[in-house]
Amino acid sequence: MSGEYMLPPPGLSDAGGINLGPILDPPFSDAPDFRDRVQSVTTTPVAVEETAPIVSEAGSRRATELALHSEEVSRELAGRRHEVIGVGSGAADRSAHHPIVIIYDYTENLAVEAVVDLAAGRVAEVRRRRYQPQLTTAEERRAVELVRQDGRLGAYESDLDSGSGIVVDEVDFRSPRHGHRMVDLRFGPMTERLPRAFAVVDLTDQDVVRCGPVPAADGGAS
């Protein structure tokens, strides 16, 4: 790291307040503009040196290819609906890291992790773990499409393409959806602070659990 910097950063110890607010572009149309009420802070640019990822993009592609074509992973996923979630990394020893290809098994509702040795060109280990990995862009698009096909949010059709979501859990262990791949989606214009509609989608059963308008602060619909 190089360049000038100050500790503490300018304004950090100023009792008058700190400007930590984000820059919103486009700005919200349904929220006050607080920019005139926030203290101006002088900052000093700092030059930083970017570091390469532990697993390169090419390494991730190669690891995924090796995992999907390995006999070990093929046996684990035989006859099961599945999707590659992403590629992480794990320490093989103090000086080496192996890519870990994460595949979600929608039939058994668990993650299959394939530890790949790129140097040897093989899968070193396959393990099944019961947790919910991060939501992928492809899963999010599929969840939105299920909402569109469901039709109950037809009044918000113009907002559906804005849908963004997170993975959620069904905490009721007695529910038939317990452990399923569930996504909570919210819909609304980027210029509005609050979403207009929501949907909870079950990607395991590929259906919409519930959906509707998001209640407004005054008790009505957004």
C-alpha positions as CSV (number, residue, x, y, z in Angstrom):
1,M,0.0,0.0,0.0
2,S,1.3,3.4,-0.9
3,G,0.1,7.0,-0.7
4,E,-0.7,9.5,2.0
5,Y,-3.2,8.7,4.8
6,M,-4.1,10.0,8.2
7,L,-5.0,8.1,11.4
8,P,-7.6,8.6,12.6
9,P,-9.3,9.4,9.2
10,P,-10.4,13.1,9.0
11,G,-13.6,13.7,11.0
12,L,-13.5,10.4,12.8
13,S,-13.1,12.0,16.2
14,D,-15.2,15.1,15.4
15,A,-18.1,15.4,17.8
16,G,-20.1,17.2,15.1
17,G,-20.8,14.0,13.3
18,I,-19.3,11.9,10.5
19,N,-20.4,11.6,6.9
20,L,-20.8,7.9,6.4
21,G,-23.8,8.1,4.2
22,P,-23.8,6.3,0.8
23,I,-24.1,8.0,-2.5
24,L,-27.5,6.9,-4.0
25,D,-27.7,7.1,-7.8
26,P,-30.5,7.4,-8.7
27,P,-31.7,9.1,-5.5
28,F,-34.7,7.8,-3.7
29,S,-38.0,9.5,-4.6
30,D,-39.8,8.4,-1.4
31,A,-37.2,9.5,1.2
32,P,-36.0,13.0,2.3
33,D,-32.7,14.3,0.9
34,F,-30.4,14.5,3.9
35,R,-27.3,15.7,2.0
36,D,-27.7,19.3,3.2
37,R,-27.8,18.1,6.9
38,V,-24.7,15.9,6.8
39,Q,-21.3,17.3,7.8
40,S,-18.8,17.7,5.0
41,V,-15.7,15.6,5.6
42,T,-12.4,16.1,3.9
43,T,-10.8,12.8,2.9
44,T,-7.3,11.9,1.6
45,P,-7.2,9.4,-1.3
46,V,-5.1,6.3,-0.6
47,A,-3.4,4.2,-3.2
48,V,-3.9,0.5,-2.8
49,E,-2.4,-2.5,-4.5
50,E,-4.8,-5.1,-5.8
51,T,-4.0,-8.7,-5.1
52,A,-4.9,-11.6,-7.3
53,P,-7.7,-14.0,-6.2
54,I,-6.6,-17.3,-4.6
55,V,-8.3,-19.2,-7.4
56,S,-8.2,-17.5,-10.8
57,E,-11.1,-17.3,-13.2
58,A,-9.4,-19.9,-15.4
59,G,-8.7,-22.1,-12.4
60,S,-12.4,-21.9,-11.4
61,R,-13.5,-23.0,-14.8
62,R,-11.0,-25.8,-14.9
63,A,-12.0,-27.0,-11.4
64,T,-15.7,-27.0,-12.3
65,E,-15.0,-29.0,-15.5
66,L,-12.9,-31.6,-13.5
67,A,-15.6,-31.9,-10.8
68,L,-18.5,-32.4,-13.2
69,H,-16.6,-35.0,-15.2
70,S,-15.3,-36.9,-12.2
71,E,-16.7,-40.4,-11.4
72,E,-16.9,-39.5,-7.7
73,V,-19.1,-36.4,-8.2
74,S,-21.2,-38.2,-10.9
75,R,-22.0,-40.9,-8.5
76,E,-23.0,-38.4,-5.8
77,L,-25.3,-36.6,-8.2
78,A,-26.7,-39.5,-10.3
79,G,-30.4,-39.0,-10.9
80,R,-30.6,-35.8,-8.8
81,R,-31.5,-32.3,-9.9
82,H,-28.5,-30.1,-9.2
83,E,-26.7,-26.9,-10.1
84,V,-23.2,-25.5,-9.7
85,I,-23.3,-22.7,-7.1
86,G,-19.7,-21.4,-7.3
87,V,-16.1,-22.1,-6.6
88,G,-14.4,-21.3,-3.3
89,S,-11.0,-22.4,-1.9
90,G,-9.6,-24.3,1.0
91,A,-6.1,-24.6,2.4
92,A,-4.4,-27.8,1.5
93,D,-1.4,-26.9,3.6
94,R,0.4,-23.6,4.7
95,S,1.4,-22.8,1.2
96,A,-1.2,-24.3,-1.1
97,H,-4.9,-23.9,-1.7
98,H,-7.3,-26.1,-3.6
99,P,-10.5,-24.9,-5.4
100,I,-13.7,-26.2,-3.9
101,V,-16.6,-26.6,-6.4
102,I,-19.9,-26.2,-4.6
103,I,-22.9,-27.9,-6.2
104,Y,-26.4,-27.8,-4.8
105,D,-28.4,-31.0,-4.8
106,Y,-32.1,-30.0,-4.9
107,T,-33.3,-33.6,-4.5
108,E,-31.6,-34.1,-1.1
109,N,-31.4,-30.3,-0.2
110,L,-27.7,-30.3,0.6
111,A,-24.4,-29.0,-0.8
112,V,-21.9,-31.3,-2.5
113,E,-18.4,-29.9,-2.2
114,A,-15.7,-31.2,-4.6
115,V,-12.2,-30.4,-3.6
116,V,-10.1,-30.2,-6.8
117,D,-6.3,-30.7,-7.1
118,L,-5.6,-28.6,-10.2
119,A,-1.9,-29.7,-10.4
120,A,-2.9,-33.4,-10.4
121,G,-6.0,-32.7,-12.6
122,R,-8.4,-34.7,-10.4
123,V,-10.9,-34.4,-7.6
124,A,-9.2,-35.1,-4.3
125,E,-12.3,-35.3,-2.1
126,V,-16.1,-35.1,-2.3
127,R,-18.2,-34.3,0.8
128,R,-21.9,-33.7,1.3
129,R,-22.8,-30.9,3.7
130,R,-26.2,-29.8,4.9
131,Y,-26.2,-26.0,4.6
132,Q,-27.5,-23.3,2.2
133,P,-24.8,-21.7,0.0
134,Q,-25.2,-18.3,-1.4
135,L,-27.9,-17.5,-4.0
136,T,-26.7,-17.5,-7.6
137,T,-27.8,-15.1,-10.3
138,A,-29.3,-18.0,-12.3
139,E,-31.3,-19.1,-9.2
140,E,-32.5,-15.6,-8.7
141,R,-33.7,-15.3,-12.3
142,R,-35.4,-18.7,-12.1
143,A,-37.2,-17.6,-8.9
144,V,-38.4,-14.4,-10.6
145,E,-39.6,-16.4,-13.5
146,L,-41.6,-18.7,-11.2
147,V,-43.3,-15.6,-9.7
148,R,-44.1,-14.4,-13.2
149,Q,-45.6,-17.7,-14.1
150,D,-47.6,-17.9,-10.8
151,G,-49.5,-14.7,-11.9
152,R,-50.5,-13.5,-8.4
153,L,-48.3,-10.5,-8.7
154,G,-49.7,-9.5,-12.1
155,A,-50.4,-6.0,-10.8
156,Y,-46.6,-5.5,-10.3
157,E,-45.5,-7.0,-13.7
158,S,-43.5,-3.9,-14.5
159,D,-41.5,-4.3,-11.2
160,L,-40.8,-8.1,-11.5
161,D,-37.5,-7.6,-13.5
162,S,-36.2,-5.6,-10.5
163,G,-36.5,-8.6,-8.2
164,S,-33.6,-9.4,-5.9
165,G,-33.5,-11.9,-3.2
166,I,-31.7,-13.8,-0.4
167,V,-31.8,-17.4,0.8
168,V,-34.1,-17.9,3.8
169,D,-34.8,-20.9,6.0
170,E,-38.1,-22.5,6.9
171,V,-37.6,-22.7,10.7
172,D,-40.6,-24.9,11.4
173,F,-39.1,-28.4,11.4
174,R,-42.6,-29.8,11.1
175,S,-43.2,-28.0,7.8
176,P,-42.8,-30.1,4.6
177,R,-40.6,-27.2,3.3
178,H,-38.1,-27.5,6.1
179,G,-34.6,-27.6,4.6
180,H,-35.7,-26.6,1.2
181,R,-33.9,-24.1,-1.0
182,M,-36.1,-21.0,-0.2
183,V,-35.7,-17.5,-1.7
184,D,-37.2,-14.3,-0.4
185,L,-37.6,-11.8,-3.3
186,R,-38.5,-8.1,-3.2
187,F,-39.7,-6.0,-6.1
188,G,-39.8,-2.3,-6.7
189,P,-38.2,0.6,-8.6
190,M,-34.6,1.5,-7.8
191,T,-35.7,5.1,-7.1
192,E,-37.9,4.0,-4.1
193,R,-36.5,3.1,-0.7
194,L,-39.0,0.4,0.1
195,P,-40.1,-2.5,-2.2
196,R,-43.7,-2.7,-3.5
197,A,-44.1,-6.4,-3.5
198,F,-42.6,-9.6,-2.2
199,A,-42.5,-13.3,-2.9
200,V,-41.1,-16.4,-1.2
201,V,-40.1,-19.0,-3.7
202,D,-39.3,-22.7,-3.0
203,L,-36.6,-23.7,-5.5
204,T,-36.7,-27.3,-4.3
205,D,-40.4,-27.7,-5.2
206,Q,-40.2,-25.0,-7.9
207,D,-43.3,-23.1,-6.7
208,V,-44.3,-19.8,-5.0
209,V,-45.0,-20.3,-1.3
210,R,-46.6,-16.8,-0.7
211,C,-46.5,-13.4,-2.3
212,G,-48.3,-10.1,-2.2
213,P,-47.8,-6.3,-1.7
214,V,-45.5,-4.9,0.9
215,P,-47.6,-3.0,3.5
216,A,-46.9,0.7,3.5
217,A,-46.0,2.6,6.6
218,D,-49.6,3.9,6.8
219,G,-51.0,0.4,6.7
220,G,-52.0,0.4,3.1
221,A,-50.2,-1.3,0.2
222,S,-47.0,0.2,-1.2
